[in-house]
């Protein structure tokens, strides 16, 4: 017990070190962005003012040259630096034994700060997550930590990165739990919290303890406005789907032209520059646009236009393979869309709509829809303002946004990117692990079958004697007719005495049966179990979909998955 306590405390110290180093990496990253912005755009007090003061040819030249410089790095030396970075961290946790190349810490910092300095329309939060996770990975492998804690070390670095950049330790912790990790022992939660807190303390030393949006307060109003925020959440959810689909579409378009991989960021840069000739607000992270939305300086039509233009600019950059995140662009898009929609409805119905309220709600809803992490989105916006009045409207809008994305599309921006890379993940499970496990090797013979003409009394007797809570119902030819469970029997129990001879299995069974073919695999089965509330699947023949060969239980699929993971962990542990 004493040894276990020493091990636990030593791992807490490791988590604190990861948090401190990730915070330092975040600070260096931020200062590099400022350095490159002043280098490329020397005139003006803010970044937007510098871009507006630049000549037209300069707006085209700078992002194009930046794309030419970083393109070969991502094409030939470090392909993992392309894109947001969060997807790569998730893949490392699930599939790559929690390993991220050591070079990522340096190259991701340098390349992304260079692109952001040149005006790329991407965020700095995703790269910060990647940088922090790579620090956690490097320390975990340097000290040969167990695989389980190497996974937690990545999450510690990711949480620390978010905590340091947003000055939001709770949001960083929840991001690591809701986005990076899915299955976590409670004992490891303390390590992630320690990393996030240490990172926030270090960040306070450089830019103070105030919230990122200091001075912004949610204005108190009637609960009737919750209907407005619900509508903003629904529309923002649709916008998030457009965001995810357009990013993939533009990437496919550039690939279809068969351009060299190293040249694609330059193409994205020149298209971004062309867009910025008329709309310079699309360049850079976009916090100036958020401030304008919060201060009510945007007309409804202007706000909605900027939301779509920022979405297009970000999709061009990320679709072209630039390095950068999606959280900051999501905040910009959500703020503009919230203000535009809220102000338009306010003018239409003569309502005293607050631009601050609509902007904050839109920001949270867009992040929730894009990441499918509503709790992280709610706490992030709360910690940006430290105003508890924003929580209830945020909950309404964020949940609405997530419901729209889940119901109409089904994937977050990170899950979609992983899917396009060939990583089939479902709620943290790597389905590719189960693709090589055939259903016929894990099914069992049908334990209990009944005929369609079995009377109610016989069914009740069989249910009492059987250890199984369900029956497969066969017709007179021995083929699948339906499924009968205890839940189906329950409504007929009060009628047993009077109508027992008249009620048959056919009258009570579920006729619409979800099945799986004998040629299927456990990955397909897991997807079906996640989508439908069933405890087992009848396994049917390939030649005849009504011929029952056996059943596959949910617990058997999960057991096979965990055994496969356990085997990989044992084989990966050092002797």
C-alpha positions in Angstrom: 0.0 0.0 0.0 2.9 2.4 0.8 4.4 1.7 -2.7 1.0 2.4 -4.4 0.7 5.7 -2.5 4.2 6.7 -3.6 3.4 5.8 -7.2 0.2 7.8 -7.1 2.0 10.9 -5.7 4.8 10.6 -8.2 2.3 10.5 -11.0 0.7 13.6 -9.7 4.1 15.3 -9.8 4.5 14.1 -13.4 1.0 15.6 -14.2 2.1 18.9 -12.6 5.3 18.9 -14.7 3.3 18.2 -17.9 1.0 21.1 -17.0 3.8 23.5 -16.4 5.7 22.6 -19.6 2.5 22.7 -21.7 1.7 26.2 -20.3 5.3 27.3 -21.2 4.8 25.9 -24.7 1.5 27.8 -25.0 3.1 31.0 -23.9 6.0 30.6 -26.4 3.4 29.8 -29.1 1.4 32.9 -28.4 4.5 35.1 -28.4 5.6 33.6 -31.7 2.2 34.5 -33.2 2.7 38.1 -32.1 6.2 38.1 -33.4 5.2 36.9 -36.9 2.2 39.2 -37.0 4.5 42.2 -36.4 7.0 40.8 -38.9 4.5 40.4 -41.7 2.1 43.2 -41.0 4.1 46.1 -39.4 1.6 48.9 -39.5 -1.4 49.2 -37.2 -2.4 48.8 -33.6 -4.4 45.5 -34.0 -4.0 42.7 -36.4 -7.1 43.6 -38.3 -5.9 47.2 -38.6 -2.6 46.0 -40.0 -4.3 43.8 -42.6 -6.6 46.7 -43.6 -3.6 49.0 -44.0 -1.7 46.6 -46.2 -1.8 47.0 -50.1 -3.9 44.6 -52.0 -1.0 42.6 -53.5 0.5 42.2 -50.0 -2.7 40.5 -48.8 -2.3 38.0 -51.6 1.4 37.5 -51.3 1.9 36.9 -47.5 -0.5 34.0 -47.0 0.6 32.4 -50.3 4.3 32.6 -49.4 3.5 31.2 -45.9 1.8 28.3 -47.5 4.8 27.6 -49.8 7.1 27.7 -46.8 5.1 25.3 -44.6 3.8 23.0 -47.3 6.9 20.9 -47.7 7.2 20.5 -43.9 3.7 18.8 -43.8 4.2 16.9 -47.0 7.6 15.4 -46.5 8.8 15.6 -42.9 5.9 15.8 -40.4 2.4 15.0 -42.0 0.9 14.9 -38.5 1.1 18.7 -38.2 -1.5 19.3 -40.9 -5.0 20.1 -39.8 -6.4 20.9 -36.3 -4.3 18.5 -34.3 -7.0 17.3 -31.9 -7.9 14.4 -34.3 -4.3 13.3 -34.2 -4.3 13.3 -30.4 -7.5 11.2 -30.3 -6.0 8.7 -32.8 -2.8 8.5 -30.7 -4.8 7.6 -27.6 -7.0 5.0 -29.3 -4.7 3.4 -31.9 -1.1 4.4 -31.5 -0.4 3.4 -27.9 -0.5 7.1 -26.8 2.6 7.9 -28.8 3.1 11.3 -30.6 6.4 12.0 -32.3 8.7 14.3 -30.3 9.2 16.6 -33.3 5.5 17.7 -33.1 6.2 19.9 -30.1 8.7 22.0 -32.0 7.3 21.8 -35.5 3.6 22.4 -34.6 4.6 25.4 -32.6 6.7 27.0 -35.3 4.5 26.1 -38.3 1.2 27.1 -36.8 2.5 30.4 -35.3 4.0 31.2 -38.7 0.7 30.6 -40.5 -1.3 32.6 -37.9 1.2 35.4 -38.2 0.7 35.4 -41.9 -3.1 35.6 -41.5 -4.3 32.1 -41.9 -8.0 31.8 -40.8 -7.4 29.1 -38.2 -7.5 28.9 -34.4 -4.6 28.5 -32.0 -6.4 26.2 -29.5 -6.2 23.0 -31.5 -2.5 23.3 -32.1 -2.1 24.1 -28.4 -3.9 20.8 -27.6 -1.5 19.0 -29.9 1.6 20.6 -28.5 0.5 19.9 -24.9 -0.3 16.3 -25.7 3.0 15.8 -27.5 4.8 17.0 -24.3 2.8 14.5 -22.3 3.6 11.8 -24.7 7.3 12.6 -24.7 7.6 12.5 -21.0 5.5 9.3 -20.7 7.8 7.5 -23.1 10.9 9.0 -21.7 10.1 7.7 -18.2 8.6 4.4 -19.6 5.3 5.0 -17.8 2.6 2.3 -18.1 0.4 2.5 -21.1 -2.7 3.5 -19.1 -0.9 6.5 -17.7 0.7 7.4 -21.0 -2.9 7.9 -22.2 -3.6 10.1 -19.2 -0.4 12.0 -19.8 -1.7 13.0 -23.3 -4.9 14.1 -21.7 -3.0 16.1 -19.1 -1.1 18.0 -21.8 -4.3 18.6 -23.8 -6.1 19.9 -20.7 -3.2 22.1 -19.8 -3.1 23.6 -23.3 -6.7 24.6 -23.2 -6.5 25.8 -19.6 -3.5 28.0 -20.4 -4.7 29.6 -23.6 -8.2 30.3 -22.4 -7.3 30.9 -18.7 -10.0 28.2 -18.1 -8.8 25.2 -16.1 -12.3 23.6 -15.8 -12.9 23.9 -19.5 -9.5 22.3 -20.1 -10.3 19.4 -17.9 -13.7 18.8 -19.4 -12.2 19.0 -22.9 -9.8 16.3 -22.1 -12.5 14.1 -20.7 -15.3 14.8 -23.3 -13.2 15.0 -26.5 -9.8 13.2 -25.9 -10.7 10.4 -23.5 -13.9 8.4 -23.3 -13.1 5.6 -20.8 -11.3 6.9 -17.7 -10.8 5.6 -14.2 -11.9 8.2 -11.6 -8.5 7.9 -9.9 -6.9 9.5 -13.0 -9.2 12.6 -12.9 -7.0 14.2 -10.3 -4.0 14.1 -12.6 -5.8 16.0 -15.3 -7.1 18.5 -12.8 -3.6 19.1 -11.4 -2.2 19.6 -14.9 -4.9 22.1 -15.8 -4.5 24.0 -12.6 -0.7 24.2 -12.8 -1.0 25.4 -16.4 -3.5 28.1 -15.4 -1.2 29.3 -12.6 1.8 29.5 -15.0 -0.3 31.4 -17.6 -1.5 33.8 -14.9 2.1 34.9 -14.5 2.2 36.1 -18.1 -1.2 37.5 -18.9 -2.9 37.9 -15.5 -5.8 36.1 -13.8 -8.7 37.9 -15.5 -11.0 36.0 -17.8 -10.3 36.3 -21.5 -13.5 38.4 -22.1 -13.1 40.6 -19.1 -15.8 43.2 -18.7 -18.3 41.2 -20.8 -21.5 40.4 -18.8 -24.6 38.5 -19.8 -27.5 40.9 -19.4 -30.4 39.7 -17.2 -33.7 39.3 -19.1 -37.0 37.4 -19.1 -36.9 33.6 -19.5 -39.1 34.0 -22.5 -35.9 34.8 -24.4 -34.9 31.1 -24.0 -37.0 30.5 -27.0 -34.8 32.8 -29.0 -31.7 31.0 -27.7 -33.2 27.7 -28.6 -33.7 28.9 -32.2 -30.1 30.2 -32.2 -28.9 26.8 -31.1 -30.9 25.0 -33.8 -29.6 27.3 -36.6 -26.1 27.1 -35.3 -26.3 23.3 -35.3 -27.1 23.5 -39.0 -24.2 25.9 -39.5 -21.9 23.4 -37.8 -23.0 20.7 -40.3 -22.2 23.1 -43.2 -18.8 23.8 -41.6 -17.9 20.1 -41.3 -19.2 19.2 -44.8 -17.6 22.2 -46.6 -14.2 21.5 -45.0 -14.3 17.9 -46.4 -15.7 19.0 -49.7 -13.0 21.6 -50.3 -10.3 19.1 -49.4 -11.7 16.7 -51.9 -11.8 19.4 -54.6 -8.2 20.3 -54.1 -7.2 16.6 -54.2 -9.3 16.2 -57.4 -7.0 18.7 -59.2 -4.1 16.4 -58.4 -1.9 19.1 -57.0 1.3 18.2 -55.2 0.6 17.9 -51.5 3.3 20.5 -50.7 1.6 23.1 -52.9 -1.9 22.8 -51.4 -1.3 25.2 -48.4 -0.1 27.9 -51.0 -3.3 27.4 -53.0 -5.3 27.9 -49.8 -3.2 31.0 -49.0 -3.9 32.7 -52.3 -7.6 31.9 -52.1 -7.7 33.3 -48.6 -5.9 36.4 -49.7 -8.4 36.9 -52.6 -11.2 36.7 -50.1 -9.5 39.1 -47.8 -9.2 41.8 -50.5 -12.8 42.7 -49.8 -13.3 41.2 -46.4 -10.1 41.5 -44.3 -11.9 40.3 -41.2 -11.6 36.7 -42.4 -7.9 36.7 -41.8 -6.3 35.7 -38.5 -7.8 34.2 -35.4 -10.7 36.7 -35.5 -11.0 38.0 -31.9 -11.5 41.5 -33.2 -14.6 40.3 -34.9 -15.8 38.7 -31.7 -15.3 42.0 -29.8 -17.2 43.9 -32.5 -20.1 41.4 -32.2 -20.1 41.7 -28.4 -20.1 45.5 -28.5 -23.1 45.5 -30.9 -21.1 47.2 -33.7 -22.3 44.7 -36.4 -25.5 45.2 -38.4 -27.6 42.0 -38.7 -26.8 41.5 -42.4 -23.1 42.3 -41.8 -22.9 39.8 -38.9 -24.5 37.0 -40.9 -22.3 37.7 -43.9 -19.1 37.6 -41.7 -20.3 34.3 -40.2 -20.4 32.6 -43.7 -17.2 34.3 -44.9 -15.3 33.2 -41.8 -16.6 29.7 -42.3 -15.5 29.7 -45.9 -12.1 31.1 -45.1 -11.4 28.5 -42.3 -12.5 25.7 -44.6 -10.2 26.9 -47.3 -7.2 26.9 -45.0 -7.9 23.6 -43.2 -9.1 21.9 -46.4 -5.7 22.9 -48.0 -3.8 21.2 -45.2 -2.8 24.2 -43.1 -2.1 23.7 -39.4 -4.6 25.3 -37.1 -7.6 24.7 -34.9 -11.3 25.1 -35.3 -12.3 26.4 -31.8 -11.5 30.1 -32.4 -13.1 30.2 -35.8 -16.1 28.5 -34.3 -16.3 31.2 -31.6 -16.2 33.9 -34.4 -18.8 32.2 -36.5 -21.1 31.6 -33.6 -20.8 35.1 -32.3 -21.6 36.6 -35.7 -24.4 34.2 -36.4 -25.9 34.7 -32.9 -25.8 38.5 -33.2 -27.2 38.5 -36.8 -30.0 36.1 -36.1 -30.9 37.6 -32.7 -30.8 41.2 -33.9 -32.9 40.4 -37.0 -35.6 38.8 -34.9 -35.4 41.6 -32.5 -36.1 44.2 -35.2 -38.8 42.0 -36.7 -40.8 41.6 -33.5 -39.6 44.8 -31.7 -37.8 42.9 -29.0 -35.0 44.4 -26.8 -32.5 41.8 -27.9 -29.0 42.1 -26.3 -26.1 41.6 -28.8 -23.9 40.4 -26.0 -26.3 37.7 -25.0 -26.8 36.5 -28.5 -23.1 36.5 -29.3 -22.2 34.5 -26.2 -24.9 32.0 -26.8 -24.0 31.6 -30.4 -20.3 31.1 -29.5 -21.1 28.2 -27.2 -23.6 26.6 -29.6 -21.2 26.7 -32.5 -18.4 25.1 -30.4 -20.9 22.4 -29.1 -22.1 21.6 -32.6 -18.7 21.4 -34.1 -17.1 19.3 -31.4 -20.2 17.5 -30.0 -18.9 18.4 -26.6 -21.7 20.5 -25.0 -20.4 20.5 -21.5 -17.0 21.8 -22.6 -18.7 24.5 -24.7 -20.8 25.7 -21.8 -18.0 25.8 -19.3 -15.6 27.4 -21.9 -17.9 30.4 -22.5 -18.6 30.6 -18.7 -14.9 30.8 -17.9 -14.4 33.3 -20.7 -16.7 35.7 -18.8 -17.1 34.3 -15.2 -20.8 35.3 -15.5 -23.1 32.5 -14.1 -26.2 34.1 -15.8 -25.0 32.8 -19.1 -25.2 29.1 -18.1 -28.9 28.5 -18.5 -29.2 30.1 -22.0 -26.0 28.3 -23.0 -27.4 24.9 -21.9 -30.5 25.4 -24.0 -28.6 26.5 -27.1 -25.7 24.0 -26.9 -28.0 21.0 -26.4 -30.1 22.1 -29.3 -27.1 22.4 -31.5 -25.7 19.0 -30.5 -29.1 17.4 -31.1 -29.2 18.8 -34.7 -25.7 17.7 -35.5 -26.2 14.2 -34.0 -29.6 13.7 -35.6 -28.9 15.0 -39.1 -25.2 14.3 -39.5 -23.8 12.2 -36.7 -20.1 13.2 -36.5 -18.0 16.0 -34.9 -15.4 17.8 -37.0 -12.7 15.6 -35.3 -14.6 12.4 -35.8 -15.1 13.3 -39.5 -11.5 13.9 -40.0 -10.6 10.6 -38.4 -13.2 8.8 -40.5 -11.6 10.3 -43.7 -8.2 9.0 -42.5 -9.6 5.5 -42.2 -9.9 5.6 -38.3 -13.5 4.3 -37.5 -14.2 5.5 -34.0 -17.5 5.3 -32.2 -17.7 7.0 -28.8 -14.1 6.3 -28.2 -14.0 2.8 -29.6 -11.7 2.0 -32.5 -14.0 0.0 -34.7 -11.1 -1.2 -36.9 -10.0 -3.4 -34.0 -13.3 -5.3 -34.3 -13.3 -5.4 -38.1 -11.1 -8.5 -38.1 -13.4 -10.4 -35.6 -16.2 -12.2 -37.5 -19.6 -12.5 -36.0 -19.8 -16.3 -36.4 -16.9 -16.8 -34.1 -18.7 -15.0 -31.2 -22.3 -15.9 -31.7 -24.0 -18.5 -29.6 -26.9 -20.9 -30.7 -30.3 -19.5 -30.0 -30.8 -20.4 -26.3 -34.6 -20.1 -26.4 -37.0 -20.3 -29.4 -40.8 -20.4 -29.5 -43.2 -20.8 -32.3 -45.6 -18.1 -33.5 -48.6 -20.2 -32.2 -47.2 -20.8 -28.7 -50.0 -19.8 -26.3 -49.6 -17.2 -23.5 -49.6 -19.8 -20.7 -46.7 -21.7 -22.2 -44.8 -18.5 -22.8 -45.2 -17.5 -19.2 -44.0 -20.9 -18.0 -41.0 -20.8 -20.4 -40.1 -17.3 -19.2 -40.2 -18.3 -15.5 -37.9 -21.3 -16.2 -35.5 -19.7 -18.7 -32.4 -17.8 -17.6 -32.7 -15.6 -20.7 -34.9 -12.5 -20.9 -35.9 -13.0 -24.5 -37.0 -15.6 -27.1 -36.5 -15.9 -30.8 -39.9 -16.5 -32.5 -39.9 -18.8 -35.5 -42.7 -19.5 -37.9 -44.0 -22.9 -39.0 -41.1 -23.3 -41.4 -38.5 -22.6 -38.7 -37.6 -19.2 -40.1 -37.4 -15.9 -38.1 -40.7 -14.3 -37.5 -39.9 -11.9 -34.6 -38.5 -11.5 -31.1 -40.3 -11.8 -27.8 -39.0 -10.3 -24.6 -40.2 -10.0 -21.0 -41.2 -6.4 -21.8 -43.5 -7.7 -24.5 -45.1 -10.3 -22.1 -45.7 -7.8 -19.3 -48.9 -6.1 -20.7 -50.5 -9.6 -21.2 -50.0 -10.8 -17.7 -53.3 -9.3 -16.3 -55.2 -11.1 -19.1 -53.8 -14.5 -18.5 -56.8 -15.9 -16.6 -59.4 -14.8 -19.1 -57.7 -14.9 -22.5 -54.8 -17.3 -22.0 -55.8 -19.7 -24.9 -56.5 -16.9 -27.3 -53.2 -14.9 -27.0 -50.3 -16.4 -28.9 -46.7 -15.4 -29.3 -47.6 -13.9 -32.7 -49.8 -11.3 -31.0 -47.1 -10.2 -28.6 -43.8 -10.4 -30.4 -41.8 -7.6 -32.0 -42.0 -8.1 -35.8 -39.4 -5.5 -36.9 -36.3 -7.4 -35.9 -32.8 -5.9 -36.3 -30.4 -8.7 -37.5 -26.8 -9.2 -38.5 -25.4 -11.5 -41.2 -23.1 -14.4 -40.4 -20.6 -12.7 -42.7 -20.6 -9.5 -40.6 -18.0 -8.4 -38.1 -18.0 -7.2 -34.5 -17.3 -3.6 -35.7 -20.6 -3.6 -37.6 -22.3 -5.2 -34.6 -21.0 -2.5 -32.2 -22.4 0.3 -34.5 -25.8 -1.4 -34.5 -25.8 -1.7 -30.7 -24.9 2.0 -30.4 -27.7 3.0 -32.7 -30.5 0.8 -31.4 -31.6 -0.1 -27.8 -31.3 -3.8 -28.2 -29.4 -6.3 -26.0 -28.9 -9.0 -28.7 -29.0 -9.5 -32.5 -30.2 -12.6 -34.3 -27.5 -13.9 -36.6 -29.0 -14.9 -39.9 -27.6 -16.8 -42.9 -26.1 -15.0 -45.9 -28.2 -17.0 -48.3 -31.5 -16.6 -46.3 -32.0 -13.5 -44.1 -34.8 -15.3 -42.2 -32.7 -18.4 -41.3 -31.5 -18.0 -37.7 -28.1 -19.4 -36.9 -27.6 -18.0 -33.5 -27.6 -14.7 -31.5 -24.9 -12.2 -30.7 -25.2 -10.4 -27.4 -24.0 -6.9 -26.6 -21.9 -8.1 -23.7 -20.1 -10.5 -25.9 -19.1 -7.7 -28.3 -17.8 -5.5 -25.5 -16.0 -8.4 -23.9 -14.2 -9.2 -27.2 -13.3 -5.5 -27.6 -11.9 -5.3 -24.1 -10.0 -8.5 -24.4 -8.4 -7.2 -27.6 -7.4 -4.0 -26.0 -6.0 -5.8 -22.9 -3.9 -8.0 -25.2 -2.5 -5.0 -26.9 -1.7 -3.4 -23.6 0.1 -6.5 -22.2 2.1 -6.8 -25.4 3.1 -3.1 -25.3 4.2 -3.1 -21.7 8.0 -3.2 -21.2 9.4 -6.4 -19.7 
